[in-house]
Amino acid sequence: MNATLTLRDAIATLRAAGIEDAPRDARLLLAKAMGVPADRLTLHLQDPLSADAALAFAALIATRSARQPMAQILGERLFWGRSFEVTRDTLDPRPETEVLVQKAIERPFVKMLDLGTGSGCILISCLLAMPMATGLGVDISDAALRVAARNAVRHGVTRASFLASDWLRAVTGSYDLIVSNPPYIAQAEMAALAPEVRDWEPARALTPGGDGLDAYRRIAASAPARLLAGGRILLEIGPTQAAAVTAFLAAQGLGDICVLPDLDGRDRVVCATKPQGDL
């Protein structure tokens, strides 16, 4: 059987499994199985499929039918124009998180702290845009930190270091930029998530339980002590959490608080600044 007929059957299988963009996913998985660049697959669709490639493709289609995310299957995801390694130990980087990166690099910074760094995509993207800066990525997951460290090597970022810590508990020093995309999904909302998220991404990177706000409470209570006067803190939020997170930061004396929307117009990032007169 040639690749075209195999691809047709695979698309039908993925559609039956409820995959929204079955043709795109099937093409990407076929290219992976055949060992050809995805943008060159059309040139190979009339080729006979080798037995090894057919077996590999069938396994990939079965995995995707089980709703494993494409980024985990392919092992990477594009973020801020670059490819980052993704595993089951990290969140799949989302396009809306690029709003945080865009805001972070609008102003110069020298020393950056990324809380809950995961794949390291935020930290690494920011450091690549700020050649004189250094950064620390913190995560409670040793496995995630290993992924982040590999991504730093992948992109030639030697100015990033990584630390295992429960938020700021083991963090020392002062920073002029603190960022975080913490778990913010309320426990009651988990059941309604897409299977790709609910069943395959690390649960503790998705939800802190309860109302979804616990990470913000902890960050707001501890981060100002690590923030230099005039320094900024940027937090990604869920679309209904702006008022609560703003209140947490204001209660700690942070000012110039603003809320940024994502491309869909939903509240996505809360920004605040430590007053210049503070130590």
C-alpha positions, -999 to 999 in steps of 0.1 A, spaced: 0 0 0 13 35 -8 15 63 16 -16 81 2 -40 52 10 -24 47 44 -28 84 52 -65 83 41 -73 54 65 -54 71 93 -74 103 89 -106 84 92 -93 67 124 -83 100 140 -117 115 131 -134 86 147 -114 92 179 -126 128 180 -94 145 168 -103 180 157 -76 184 131 -72 149 119 -57 156 85 -29 178 99 -21 154 127 -21 124 104 3 141 79 27 151 106 27 116 121 32 100 87 62 123 80 77 112 113 71 75 105 87 79 71 116 99 83 109 128 59 104 165 67 68 174 72 69 201 45 82 175 20 56 148 27 36 156 -5 66 145 -26 65 111 -10 28 103 -9 30 80 -39 59 61 -25 53 26 -12 53 25 26 80 2 40 69 -24 66 89 -6 93 73 28 84 38 12 83 43 -3 118 57 29 132 28 50 116 2 26 130 17 29 165 17 67 162 -19 68 151 -29 46 180 -12 69 204 -28 100 190 -62 82 190 -57 78 227 -56 116 228 -19 120 237 -9 155 226 9 160 193 37 179 211 44 149 233 43 124 204 66 146 182 87 155 212 86 193 206 65 224 203 71 258 186 70 287 210 81 323 203 95 311 170 117 283 184 113 246 190 113 233 226 115 198 238 82 187 254 76 156 276 49 143 299 67 160 327 61 195 313 32 216 301 27 219 264 37 256 257 7 276 246 5 305 222 -12 327 248 19 325 270 38 344 244 19 375 257 39 372 289 72 369 270 63 399 248 57 421 279 88 408 297 112 418 270 96 453 264 120 467 291 156 457 298 163 434 327 195 420 341 185 392 364 153 371 359 135 345 379 110 321 363 88 303 388 75 269 377 97 270 346 86 236 332 101 233 297 120 265 303 104 281 272 96 314 290 130 318 306 150 308 275 129 330 251 134 360 274 171 355 278 176 351 241 160 385 236 182 401 264 218 391 257 233 407 289 208 391 313 210 359 334 181 339 347 171 312 372 144 287 364 127 271 394 105 240 395 94 215 420 98 187 394 133 174 389 121 158 356 109 191 343 141 208 353 160 182 332 139 191 302 145 228 308 182 223 310 182 204 277 162 232 261 188 257 273 215 236 257 194 232 225 193 270 221 228 277 233 217 296 264 245 293 290 231 322 311 203 301 325 206 281 357 180 258 373 169 250 409 146 226 425 123 245 448 87 247 460 81 281 446 105 306 463 113 284 493 149 277 482 154 309 461 180 334 472 192 367 458 173 396 442 158 400 407 146 428 385 121 405 367 100 377 381 77 357 358 55 327 363 29 307 345 17 288 376 -11 261 378 -43 280 379 -72 257 369 -97 252 397 -102 216 408 -139 217 397 -128 227 362 -105 198 356 -131 173 344 -141 196 315 -106 199 301 -98 183 267 -84 148 272 -51 159 258 -47 182 287 -65 164 315 -51 130 309 -16 136 296 -1 168 310 12 169 346 -17 175 370 3 196 394 13 219 366 -24 224 358 -41 228 391 -32 236 427 -66 222 437 -94 242 453 -102 275 436 -70 275 415 -56 306 432 -32 290 457 0 295 436 -8 332 433 -13 336 470 21 320 477 39 339 450 24 372 460 34 366 496 70 357 489 81 373 456 82 409 466 111 401 490 131 388 461 122 418 438 145 447 434 130 482 437 116 491 404 115 455 394 85 438 377 65 407 383 44 392 354 20 364 361 -1 344 336 -36 339 348 -69 322 338 -94 345 321 -115 350 353 -87 356 378 -75 391 371 -94 407 400 -82 382 426 -45 382 414 -45 420 412 -57 421 448 -31 397 460 -3 418 445 -17 451 457 -20 438 492 18 433 492 24 469 482 31 464 445 20 491 422 15 500 385 -7 470 382 -22 462 348 -39 433 330 -30 423 295 -53 404 271 -44 375 249 -52 375 211 -87 363 219 -93 394 242 -93 373 274 -74 385 305 -41 367 303 -12 384 322 -11 405 354 18 429 357 30 448 387 60 468 398 78 472 432 79 509 441 113 526 437 115 535 474 112 499 486 142 478 495 
